[in-house]
Amino acid sequence: MTELLNRNLLSLDPHDPQRFVTLAKQTEDCILLTLSEPDFGISDVVRTNVPKSLETGRTHYVPAPGDDSMRVAVADFERRTMGLDYSYDEVITTVGGTEALYLALQGILNPGDEVIIPRPAIGLYENIVRLSGAVPVFLDTTEDAYQINGSKLSALVNEKTKAVVLNSPNNPTGVVLTNESLQAVRDAVADKPIFVICDDVYNRVVYEGTCPSFAAAFPELKAQTLVVQSLSNSYAMAGFRVGYLLGAKPVIEKLTLLHTSAVNCVVAFNQDAAINAIHSDIMGMVWAYDSRRKFMEEKLTALGMDFVAPQGAFYVFPSIQKFGLDSETFCTRLIQEAKVGVLPGICFGSDDHIRISYSAPMGNLRMAMARFENFVKSL
């Protein structure tokens, strides 16, 4: 009966990273460096708030776009921390950043539209675009240290272009887009009917300086900018499934209809927890990631592996080109022979790289990298 399914569903990329996560978990004594979420627990303020919300009966439906208290808190938080000018009614509380991305792309795309996706990138963007009957157009950033080259971007823009997706800090590279990259995007889309989808879910985890915001830098493009945010990565709340989408009011009002059709509303007591979370201090977690990042850079450099130093998130994306193996073969052998799980670069559109997550305790990282060193020296 699969042939009767939605034909767009049947066209999705078969390179599923979950296959390697499962293989690693099923391999005895395997150390997982595949994680896409913090290894830390939730903050004390969040932990103590949830029982209170349940005791006060926060188990019923709330308004579809989110509790007013949540939306007001988000608008205020983004204004104070990132300089974004959105009112509470320009916020949709979503089921994590994933639903926010789904609303943003599904809500703007028609069959045949094109979406420019800088690569390397998570496969989710491509999948949502294809499910919408639209066409992903890939911008290879490898030769530009994962920054946006204005000439290359402009060459891809045409009358079918509906959106450009930006992810900074980037998953899988950890690279933060520069002001020059953001300006290149602005120049390519200004005065054109093209949206910019800003996937900012890692922008609280930055090691040096700040992470420039496209939405803050170019407020004149507010009508065509959508900002995706999540509490999963910055606040170690992946299981709470809370995120939000920011956009101009006329667009958000229409996208709320899609949100209502998909999920109705986000769990009420999780929104209470989110409000408490965004007022909590996460710098201890960021400092821990920074120490792990420096350790990973030291180990990979000693092995003579090429990579662009991550500036945010908790991933590093080294090249494996010199080993003469495709990324799936490399990762399969690494799991089976060295008992270390990482993800193939082909899952992110770059088959001569692998993604290593350092969202793991330092003890695990030390053991994993010792095994990794022995493995690559045996190739």
DRENDO-1510 file (C-alpha; in Angstrom, 1 decimal, always signed):
<recs>
REC; n; res; u; v; w
REC; 1; MET; +0.0; +0.0; +0.0 .
REC; 2; THR; +3.0; +2.4; +0.2 .
REC; 3; GLU; +2.5; +3.3; -3.4 .
REC; 4; LEU; -0.7; +4.9; -2.5 .
REC; 5; LEU; +0.9; +7.3; +0.0 .
REC; 6; ASN; +1.5; +11.0; -0.7 .
REC; 7; ARG; +4.0; +11.1; -3.6 .
REC; 8; ASN; +5.9; +13.9; -1.9 .
REC; 9; LEU; +6.5; +11.6; +1.1 .
REC; 10; LEU; +7.9; +8.9; -1.1 .
REC; 11; SER; +10.5; +11.4; -2.5 .
REC; 12; LEU; +12.2; +12.1; +0.8 .
REC; 13; ASP; +16.0; +11.6; +1.2 .
REC; 14; PRO; +16.7; +8.0; +2.4 .
REC; 15; HIS; +19.9; +9.1; +4.2 .
REC; 16; ASP; +18.4; +9.0; +7.7 .
REC; 17; PRO; +20.8; +9.7; +10.6 .
REC; 18; GLN; +18.6; +7.8; +13.0 .
REC; 19; ARG; +19.8; +4.6; +11.4 .
REC; 20; PHE; +23.3; +5.3; +12.7 .
REC; 21; VAL; +22.0; +6.4; +16.1 .
REC; 22; THR; +20.2; +3.1; +16.4 .
REC; 23; LEU; +23.2; +1.0; +15.3 .
REC; 24; ALA; +25.4; +2.8; +17.9 .
REC; 25; LYS; +22.8; +2.2; +20.7 .
REC; 26; GLN; +22.6; -1.5; +19.7 .
REC; 27; THR; +26.4; -1.9; +19.8 .
REC; 28; GLU; +27.6; -2.9; +23.2 .
REC; 29; ASP; +29.9; -0.4; +25.0 .
REC; 30; CYS; +29.6; +2.1; +22.1 .
REC; 31; ILE; +30.1; +5.8; +23.1 .
REC; 32; LEU; +27.5; +8.0; +21.4 .
REC; 33; LEU; +28.7; +11.2; +19.9 .
REC; 34; THR; +25.6; +11.4; +17.8 .
REC; 35; LEU; +23.4; +13.4; +20.2 .
REC; 36; SER; +21.6; +16.5; +18.9 .
REC; 37; GLU; +20.6; +17.7; +22.4 .
REC; 38; PRO; +22.3; +18.7; +25.6 .
REC; 39; ASP; +23.5; +16.0; +28.0 .
REC; 40; PHE; +22.7; +18.3; +30.9 .
REC; 41; GLY; +19.5; +18.1; +33.0 .
REC; 42; ILE; +16.9; +20.9; +33.2 .
REC; 43; SER; +17.5; +23.8; +35.6 .
REC; 44; ASP; +16.2; +23.7; +39.2 .
REC; 45; VAL; +13.7; +26.5; +38.4 .
REC; 46; VAL; +12.1; +24.5; +35.6 .
REC; 47; ARG; +12.1; +21.3; +37.7 .
REC; 48; THR; +10.3; +22.9; +40.6 .
REC; 49; ASN; +7.8; +24.8; +38.4 .
REC; 50; VAL; +6.2; +21.8; +36.6 .
REC; 51; PRO; +4.6; +20.3; +39.7 .
REC; 52; LYS; +3.2; +23.7; +40.7 .
REC; 53; SER; +1.6; +24.1; +37.2 .
REC; 54; LEU; +0.0; +20.7; +37.5 .
REC; 55; GLU; -1.3; +21.4; +41.0 .
REC; 56; THR; -3.0; +24.6; +39.7 .
REC; 57; GLY; -4.8; +22.7; +37.0 .
REC; 58; ARG; -2.7; +23.7; +34.0 .
REC; 59; THR; -3.8; +20.6; +32.0 .
REC; 60; HIS; -6.4; +22.1; +29.7 .
REC; 61; TYR; -6.4; +23.7; +26.3 .
REC; 62; VAL; -4.9; +27.1; +25.9 .
REC; 63; PRO; -5.2; +29.6; +23.0 .
REC; 64; ALA; -3.8; +28.0; +19.8 .
REC; 65; PRO; -1.0; +30.5; +19.3 .
REC; 66; GLY; +0.0; +30.1; +22.9 .
REC; 67; ASP; -0.8; +31.5; +26.3 .
REC; 68; ASP; -0.6; +35.3; +26.3 .
REC; 69; SER; +1.9; +35.1; +29.2 .
REC; 70; MET; +4.2; +32.9; +27.1 .
REC; 71; ARG; +3.9; +35.1; +24.0 .
REC; 72; VAL; +4.5; +38.3; +26.0 .
REC; 73; ALA; +7.5; +36.7; +27.7 .
REC; 74; VAL; +9.0; +35.6; +24.4 .
REC; 75; ALA; +8.5; +39.0; +22.8 .
REC; 76; ASP; +10.2; +40.7; +25.7 .
REC; 77; PHE; +13.0; +38.2; +25.9 .
REC; 78; GLU; +13.9; +38.5; +22.2 .
REC; 79; ARG; +13.7; +42.3; +22.4 .
REC; 80; ARG; +16.1; +42.4; +25.4 .
REC; 81; THR; +18.6; +39.7; +24.3 .
REC; 82; MET; +18.6; +40.0; +20.5 .
REC; 83; GLY; +17.1; +43.4; +19.7 .
REC; 84; LEU; +14.1; +41.8; +17.8 .
REC; 85; ASP; +11.0; +44.0; +17.5 .
REC; 86; TYR; +8.0; +41.7; +17.7 .
REC; 87; SER; +4.9; +42.1; +19.7 .
REC; 88; TYR; +3.2; +39.3; +21.6 .
REC; 89; ASP; +0.7; +38.7; +18.8 .
REC; 90; GLU; +3.6; +38.1; +16.3 .
REC; 91; VAL; +4.5; +35.0; +18.2 .
REC; 92; ILE; +3.3; +31.4; +17.8 .
REC; 93; THR; +4.2; +28.9; +20.5 .
REC; 94; THR; +5.1; +25.7; +18.8 .
REC; 95; VAL; +6.0; +22.0; +19.4 .
REC; 96; GLY; +9.7; +22.6; +19.4 .
REC; 97; GLY; +11.7; +24.3; +16.7 .
REC; 98; THR; +10.7; +21.5; +14.3 .
REC; 99; GLU; +7.1; +22.5; +14.2 .
REC; 100; ALA; +8.1; +26.2; +13.9 .
REC; 101; LEU; +10.2; +25.2; +10.8 .
REC; 102; TYR; +7.3; +23.2; +9.4 .
REC; 103; LEU; +4.9; +26.1; +9.8 .
REC; 104; ALA; +7.3; +28.6; +8.2 .
REC; 105; LEU; +8.0; +26.5; +5.2 .
REC; 106; GLN; +4.7; +24.6; +4.7 .
REC; 107; GLY; +2.9; +27.8; +5.2 .
REC; 108; ILE; +4.6; +29.8; +2.5 .
REC; 109; LEU; +5.3; +27.2; -0.2 .
REC; 110; ASN; +3.3; +26.2; -3.3 .
REC; 111; PRO; +4.2; +23.4; -5.7 .
REC; 112; GLY; +7.1; +24.3; -7.9 .
REC; 113; ASP; +8.4; +27.0; -5.6 .
REC; 114; GLU; +12.2; +26.9; -4.9 .
REC; 115; VAL; +13.9; +27.2; -1.5 .
REC; 116; ILE; +17.7; +27.9; -1.3 .
REC; 117; ILE; +19.3; +25.8; +1.4 .
REC; 118; PRO; +23.0; +26.5; +2.2 .
REC; 119; ARG; +24.8; +23.2; +2.8 .
REC; 120; PRO; +25.9; +21.4; +4.9 .
REC; 121; ALA; +22.5; +21.4; +6.6 .
REC; 122; ILE; +20.2; +19.2; +8.5 .
REC; 123; GLY; +17.9; +17.1; +6.2 .
REC; 124; LEU; +14.8; +18.5; +7.8 .
REC; 125; TYR; +14.8; +21.6; +5.6 .
REC; 126; GLU; +14.9; +19.5; +2.4 .
REC; 127; ASN; +12.2; +17.1; +3.7 .
REC; 128; ILE; +9.7; +19.9; +4.6 .
REC; 129; VAL; +10.3; +21.6; +1.2 .
REC; 130; ARG; +9.7; +18.3; -0.7 .
REC; 131; LEU; +6.6; +17.5; +1.4 .
REC; 132; SER; +5.3; +20.9; +0.3 .
REC; 133; GLY; +5.7; +20.0; -3.4 .
REC; 134; ALA; +8.5; +22.6; -3.6 .
REC; 135; VAL; +12.1; +22.2; -4.8 .
REC; 136; PRO; +15.2; +22.5; -2.7 .
REC; 137; VAL; +18.1; +24.3; -4.3 .
REC; 138; PHE; +21.4; +23.8; -2.6 .
REC; 139; LEU; +24.1; +26.4; -2.0 .
REC; 140; ASP; +27.4; +24.6; -1.3 .
REC; 141; THR; +29.3; +26.6; +1.3 .
REC; 142; THR; +32.3; +24.3; +1.7 .
REC; 143; GLU; +34.7; +26.3; -0.3 .
REC; 144; ASP; +33.7; +29.5; +1.6 .
REC; 145; ALA; +34.4; +28.3; +5.1 .
REC; 146; TYR; +30.7; +27.7; +5.4 .
REC; 147; GLN; +29.8; +31.4; +4.9 .
REC; 148; ILE; +27.4; +32.8; +2.3 .
REC; 149; ASN; +29.0; +33.9; -0.9 .
REC; 150; GLY; +26.9; +36.7; -2.4 .
REC; 151; SER; +27.7; +35.9; -6.0 .
REC; 152; LYS; +26.9; +32.2; -5.6 .
REC; 153; LEU; +23.7; +33.0; -3.8 .
REC; 154; SER; +22.5; +35.5; -6.3 .
REC; 155; ALA; +23.2; +33.1; -9.2 .
REC; 156; LEU; +20.6; +30.7; -7.6 .
REC; 157; VAL; +17.8; +33.3; -7.2 .
REC; 158; ASN; +15.2; +33.4; -9.9 .
REC; 159; GLU; +11.4; +34.0; -10.3 .
REC; 160; LYS; +10.6; +30.7; -8.6 .
REC; 161; THR; +12.6; +31.4; -5.5 .
REC; 162; LYS; +10.3; +31.7; -2.5 .
REC; 163; ALA; +12.7; +31.4; +0.5 .
REC; 164; VAL; +16.3; +31.2; +1.7 .
REC; 165; VAL; +17.0; +29.2; +4.9 .
REC; 166; LEU; +19.7; +30.4; +7.3 .
REC; 167; ASN; +21.0; +28.4; +10.3 .
REC; 168; SER; +23.4; +30.1; +12.6 .
REC; 169; PRO; +25.2; +28.7; +14.5 .
REC; 170; ASN; +25.1; +25.9; +12.0 .
REC; 171; ASN; +24.3; +22.3; +12.5 .
REC; 172; PRO; +26.5; +20.4; +11.6 .
REC; 173; THR; +29.5; +22.7; +11.4 .
REC; 174; GLY; +29.1; +25.0; +14.5 .
REC; 175; VAL; +29.9; +28.0; +12.3 .
REC; 176; VAL; +28.3; +31.4; +13.0 .
REC; 177; LEU; +27.3; +33.4; +9.9 .
REC; 178; THR; +29.2; +36.7; +9.7 .
REC; 179; ASN; +27.7; +40.1; +9.1 .
REC; 180; GLU; +29.0; +39.9; +5.6 .
REC; 181; SER; +27.1; +36.7; +5.0 .
REC; 182; LEU; +23.9; +38.2; +6.3 .
REC; 183; GLN; +24.4; +41.2; +4.2 .
REC; 184; ALA; +24.8; +39.0; +1.1 .
REC; 185; VAL; +21.4; +37.4; +1.9 .
REC; 186; ARG; +19.8; +40.8; +2.4 .
REC; 187; ASP; +21.2; +42.0; -1.0 .
REC; 188; ALA; +19.8; +38.9; -2.7 .
REC; 189; VAL; +16.3; +39.1; -1.3 .
REC; 190; ALA; +15.6; +42.8; -0.8 .
REC; 191; ASP; +12.7; +44.2; -3.0 .
REC; 192; LYS; +11.9; +40.6; -4.0 .
REC; 193; PRO; +9.0; +38.4; -2.9 .
REC; 194; ILE; +11.4; +36.0; -1.0 .
REC; 195; PHE; +11.2; +35.0; +2.6 .
REC; 196; VAL; +14.2; +34.5; +4.9 .
REC; 197; ILE; +13.7; +31.6; +7.3 .
REC; 198; CYS; +16.1; +32.1; +10.3 .
REC; 199; ASP; +16.7; +28.9; +12.2 .
REC; 200; ASP; +18.3; +30.4; +15.3 .
REC; 201; VAL; +17.9; +27.5; +17.7 .
REC; 202; TYR; +21.6; +27.4; +18.7 .
REC; 203; ASN; +22.1; +31.2; +19.0 .
REC; 204; ARG; +22.3; +31.1; +22.8 .
REC; 205; VAL; +25.2; +28.7; +22.6 .
REC; 206; VAL; +28.0; +30.9; +21.3 .
REC; 207; TYR; +31.6; +30.9; +22.5 .
REC; 208; GLU; +33.2; +34.1; +21.4 .
REC; 209; GLY; +31.4; +37.4; +20.8 .
REC; 210; THR; +27.8; +37.2; +19.7 .
REC; 211; CYS; +25.8; +35.6; +17.0 .
REC; 212; PRO; +24.6; +38.3; +14.5 .
REC; 213; SER; +20.8; +38.2; +13.9 .
REC; 214; PHE; +19.4; +38.7; +10.4 .
REC; 215; ALA; +16.1; +39.9; +11.8 .
REC; 216; ALA; +17.7; +42.4; +14.1 .
REC; 217; ALA; +20.2; +43.6; +11.4 .
REC; 218; PHE; +17.5; +44.2; +8.8 .
REC; 219; PRO; +14.2; +45.2; +10.4 .
REC; 220; GLU; +13.1; +46.8; +7.1 .
REC; 221; LEU; +12.7; +43.2; +5.9 .
REC; 222; LYS; +10.4; +42.1; +8.8 .
REC; 223; ALA; +7.5; +41.4; +6.5 .
REC; 224; GLN; +9.5; +38.7; +4.7 .
REC; 225; THR; +11.5; +37.3; +7.7 .
REC; 226; LEU; +10.5; +34.4; +9.9 .
REC; 227; VAL; +12.5; +33.5; +13.0 .
REC; 228; VAL; +12.5; +29.9; +14.4 .
REC; 229; GLN; +13.5; +29.3; +18.0 .
REC; 230; SER; +13.5; +26.4; +20.4 .
REC; 231; LEU; +14.2; +25.7; +24.1 .
REC; 232; SER; +15.5; +22.2; +23.4 .
REC; 233; ASN; +19.2; +23.0; +22.9 .
REC; 234; SER; +19.8; +26.2; +24.9 .
REC; 235; TYR; +17.9; +25.1; +28.0 .
REC; 236; ALA; +18.2; +21.3; +27.9 .
REC; 237; MET; +14.5; +20.9; +27.4 .
REC; 238; ALA; +14.2; +18.7; +24.3 .
REC; 239; GLY; +11.6; +16.5; +25.9 .
REC; 240; PHE; +9.3; +19.5; +26.7 .
REC; 241; ARG; +8.9; +20.2; +23.0 .
REC; 242; VAL; +8.5; +23.9; +23.2 .
REC; 243; GLY; +9.7; +26.4; +20.6 .
REC; 244; TYR; +8.2; +29.5; +18.9 .
REC; 245; LEU; +8.0; +31.3; +15.6 .
REC; 246; LEU; +8.3; +35.0; +15.1 .
REC; 247; GLY; +7.0; +36.9; +12.1 .
REC; 248; ALA; +5.0; +39.9; +10.9 .
REC; 249; LYS; +1.4; +39.9; +12.3 .
REC; 250; PRO; -0.4; +39.3; +8.9 .
REC; 251; VAL; +1.8; +36.3; +8.2 .
REC; 252; ILE; +1.6; +34.9; +11.8 .
REC; 253; GLU; -2.2; +35.1; +11.7 .
REC; 254; LYS; -2.3; +32.9; +8.7 .
REC; 255; LEU; +0.3; +30.5; +9.9 .
REC; 256; THR; -1.6; +30.1; +13.2 .
REC; 257; LEU; -4.4; +28.4; +11.1 .
REC; 258; LEU; -1.9; +25.8; +10.0 .
REC; 259; HIS; -0.6; +25.4; +13.6 .
REC; 260; THR; -4.2; +24.9; +14.8 .
REC; 261; SER; -4.8; +22.3; +12.2 .
REC; 262; ALA; -1.7; +20.4; +13.1 .
REC; 263; VAL; -1.5; +20.4; +16.9 .
REC; 264; ASN; -4.2; +22.8; +18.2 .
REC; 265; CYS; -1.9; +24.1; +21.0 .
REC; 266; VAL; +1.3; +23.4; +23.0 .
REC; 267; VAL; +0.9; +21.7; +26.4 .
REC; 268; ALA; -0.1; +24.4; +28.9 .
REC; 269; PHE; +2.3; +23.4; +31.8 .
REC; 270; ASN; +5.2; +23.2; +29.4 .
REC; 271; GLN; +4.6; +26.8; +28.5 .
REC; 272; ASP; +4.9; +27.7; +32.2 .
REC; 273; ALA; +8.2; +25.9; +32.3 .
REC; 274; ALA; +9.4; +27.7; +29.2 .
REC; 275; ILE; +8.7; +31.1; +30.7 .
REC; 276; ASN; +10.8; +30.2; +33.7 .
REC; 277; ALA; +13.6; +28.7; +31.5 .
REC; 278; ILE; +14.2; +31.8; +29.4 .
REC; 279; HIS; +14.9; +33.8; +32.6 .
REC; 280; SER; +17.4; +31.2; +33.8 .
REC; 281; ASP; +21.2; +31.4; +33.5 .
REC; 282; ILE; +22.7; +29.0; +31.0 .
REC; 283; MET; +26.3; +30.2; +31.0 .
REC; 284; GLY; +27.6; +27.3; +33.1 .
REC; 285; MET; +26.4; +24.9; +30.3 .
REC; 286; VAL; +28.0; +27.1; +27.6 .
REC; 287; TRP; +31.3; +27.2; +29.4 .
REC; 288; ALA; +31.3; +23.4; +29.7 .
REC; 289; TYR; +30.7; +23.1; +26.0 .
REC; 290; ASP; +33.5; +25.6; +25.3 .
REC; 291; SER; +35.9; +23.4; +27.3 .
REC; 292; ARG; +34.8; +20.3; +25.3 .
REC; 293; ARG; +35.1; +22.3; +22.0 .
REC; 294; LYS; +38.7; +23.1; +22.8 .
REC; 295; PHE; +39.5; +19.5; +23.7 .
REC; 296; MET; +38.0; +18.3; +20.4 .
REC; 297; GLU; +39.9; +20.9; +18.4 .
REC; 298; GLU; +43.1; +19.8; +20.0 .
REC; 299; LYS; +42.5; +16.1; +19.4 .
REC; 300; LEU; +41.4; +16.5; +15.7 .
REC; 301; THR; +44.3; +18.9; +15.0 .
REC; 302; ALA; +46.8; +16.4; +16.4 .
REC; 303; LEU; +45.4; +13.8; +14.1 .
REC; 304; GLY; +45.9; +16.1; +11.1 .
REC; 305; MET; +42.2; +16.3; +10.3 .
REC; 306; ASP; +40.8; +19.4; +8.5 .
REC; 307; PHE; +37.9; +21.2; +10.0 .
REC; 308; VAL; +36.5; +24.7; +10.5 .
REC; 309; ALA; +36.6; +25.7; +14.2 .
REC; 310; PRO; +33.1; +25.7; +15.6 .
REC; 311; GLN; +32.0; +29.0; +17.1 .
REC; 312; GLY; +28.6; +27.9; +18.5 .
REC; 313; ALA; +26.3; +24.9; +19.0 .
REC; 314; PHE; +28.1; +21.7; +20.1 .
REC; 315; TYR; +29.2; +20.0; +16.8 .
REC; 316; VAL; +32.4; +19.8; +14.8 .
REC; 317; PHE; +32.5; +18.6; +11.2 .
REC; 318; PRO; +35.9; +17.2; +10.2 .
REC; 319; SER; +36.8; +16.1; +6.7 .
REC; 320; ILE; +37.5; +12.4; +6.1 .
REC; 321; GLN; +38.4; +12.8; +2.5 .
REC; 322; LYS; +42.0; +11.6; +3.0 .
REC; 323; PHE; +40.8; +8.2; +4.2 .
REC; 324; GLY; +39.2; +7.3; +0.9 .
REC; 325; LEU; +35.9; +6.1; +2.5 .
REC; 326; ASP; +32.4; +7.5; +2.0 .
REC; 327; SER; +30.9; +8.8; +5.2 .
REC; 328; GLU; +28.4; +6.0; +5.8 .
REC; 329; THR; +31.1; +3.3; +5.4 .
REC; 330; PHE; +33.4; +5.3; +7.8 .
REC; 331; CYS; +30.8; +5.7; +10.4 .
REC; 332; THR; +29.6; +2.1; +10.2 .
REC; 333; ARG; +33.2; +0.8; +10.6 .
REC; 334; LEU; +33.8; +3.3; +13.4 .
REC; 335; ILE; +30.8; +1.9; +15.3 .
REC; 336; GLN; +31.6; -1.7; +14.7 .
REC; 337; GLU; +35.4; -1.6; +15.1 .
REC; 338; ALA; +36.0; +1.3; +17.6 .
REC; 339; LYS; +32.6; +1.5; +19.3 .
REC; 340; VAL; +32.2; +5.2; +18.7 .
REC; 341; GLY; +29.1; +6.6; +17.2 .
REC; 342; VAL; +29.1; +9.7; +15.0 .
REC; 343; LEU; +27.0; +10.7; +12.0 .
REC; 344; PRO; +27.8; +10.6; +8.3 .
REC; 345; GLY; +28.3; +13.8; +6.5 .
REC; 346; ILE; +26.0; +12.6; +3.7 .
REC; 347; CYS; +23.1; +13.1; +6.1 .
REC; 348; PHE; +24.0; +16.8; +5.9 .
REC; 349; GLY; +24.8; +16.9; +2.2 .
REC; 350; SER; +28.6; +16.4; +2.4 .
REC; 351; ASP; +29.8; +12.9; +2.0 .
REC; 352; ASP; +33.5; +13.6; +2.8 .
REC; 353; HIS; +32.8; +14.8; +6.3 .
REC; 354; ILE; +31.4; +13.4; +9.6 .
REC; 355; ARG; +29.6; +15.2; +12.4 .
REC; 356; ILE; +30.8; +14.7; +15.9 .
REC; 357; SER; +28.7; +16.0; +18.8 .
REC; 358; TYR; +30.5; +17.0; +21.9 .
REC; 359; SER; +27.3; +17.0; +23.9 .
REC; 360; ALA; +28.6; +14.3; +26.1 .
REC; 361; PRO; +30.5; +14.3; +29.4 .
REC; 362; MET; +34.2; +15.0; +29.2 .
REC; 363; GLY; +35.0; +11.5; +30.4 .
REC; 364; ASN; +33.1; +10.0; +27.5 .
REC; 365; LEU; +34.8; +12.4; +25.1 .
REC; 366; ARG; +38.2; +11.4; +26.3 .
REC; 367; MET; +37.5; +7.7; +25.9 .
REC; 368; ALA; +35.8; +8.2; +22.6 .
REC; 369; MET; +38.6; +10.2; +21.1 .
REC; 370; ALA; +41.2; +7.7; +22.3 .
REC; 371; ARG; +39.3; +5.0; +20.4 .
REC; 372; PHE; +38.8; +7.4; +17.4 .
REC; 373; GLU; +42.5; +8.0; +17.2 .
REC; 374; ASN; +43.3; +4.3; +17.1 .
REC; 375; PHE; +40.7; +3.8; +14.4 .
REC; 376; VAL; +41.9; +6.5; +12.0 .
REC; 377; LYS; +45.5; +5.5; +12.5 .
REC; 378; SER; +44.5; +2.0; +11.4 .
REC; 379; LEU; +43.0; +3.2; +8.1 .
</recs>
